[in-house]
Each structure stands twice: as structure tokens, then as C-alpha cells.
Amino acid sequence: GVSLMTSTTEVLSMLLDQNGDLLFSSGTVYRVPAAGGNPQLVFAGSQHPDIAATPYDRFWALAFDRDRHLLVGGFGVIRIAPGADGLVDGSPDETFTRVGGVTGAGLANYSQPFSGDGRFATESKIILTYQMIVAADGAVVFTDQNHRVRRIDPGPDGLVNGDDEEIITTIAGYYSSSDAGPSPFATSEYGDF
């Protein structure tokens, strides 16, 4: 048997990698080898203050892109490139790139309108991702806690990897009547789409 006991409370997202290893997240991302054993730390926002939105940034949503890079979503979206072993398993040679959302509690680089919709994904405000998929065209589609489904369009290479060509939009969801004007991206003021 595998012990899922960690310092966390509940598993919110999980998936299998190409070797059948289980990756799961409850705010921090862990890996359990297919052969069994204890969870191994893969990613914690507190260990990467250069790309985490805040020191307490937690990551709940998980997805793989076509190049087998792991995407983790929290107050932004991070892309983790595999190490020399070809796996995302917490090895020190993995690289991390913020591909969506702004860093820093002050949100100094935050763009309008409407949380950065229509702008570069790395200039957008992402509240909190809970579910995430990678579409057939390479776009990253995710739920945002502010009652929206959002999409980061891939760049010319067909990937979402943090380039300036990658634009974020809301494709469905909530728009508040207290905002300055209607968003062309939201489909319903009350989220009943």
C-alpha cells in the first residue's frame, strides 16, 4: 500500500505520468512511483519565491502539455520542464516558468481590462485555478475562482510556455455589474452559463 499521508489535508487533483507514476496535489505537488512507496515532493510554491505569486502560493490544478511538461495552477500557472531523466519528479535539474498570472502580492504588473483579458497571460490576474486541461491546439483552459473559465492561447510553437504571444481570455463565466463596463469575454453576469 501507498501512504498518502503528507502535511496536507486533501487531494484536489491527480494524474498519471507516462510511466504510470501518480502525481497529486493538495496545494503542494507530490509524486508516488508506480511501484509504490511514499510521496516525493515535486513542487511547492514556497520553495520558488521567484515564480510563486506570494510566499503562501498553493497549487491545486495539474495537467501535462504535449511535450510532457507539467502545468500546475494556483494563483498563476507554472510550467515545469522535466529533468534529464525525462520525468517531472522533483529532481534538481527541472526548470520552472510562470506562463500565466503576475507575481508579487502588490500585483504591480497587473493589467486591465478585467483581470488582463485580451492581454499577455503573464500580465493577467489569476485568482485561483481548480481544474485545468490542455486543449488539442495546445491552449491551457482552466477554471478561475472568480467564477470564470479562462483560456491561454498557445504561441506560434503550439505551446503555452510564457512567451509574449500567449493571450488570456475568459471563455465563459461571471461578470460583476460593479465592474466599470461589460466584458466582451464573459457570457453571463450571474454565471448561469
Secondary structure, 3 states (H helix, E strand, C coil): CCCCCCCCCCCCEEEECCCCCEEEECECEEEECCCCCCCEEEECHHHCCCCCCCCCCCECEEEECCCCCEEEECCCEEEEECCCCCCCCCCCCCEEEEEECCCCCCCCCCCCCHHHCCEEHHHCCCCCEEEEEECCCCCEEEEECCCEEEEECCCCCCCCCCCCCCEEEEEEEECCCCCCCCCCCCCECCCCC
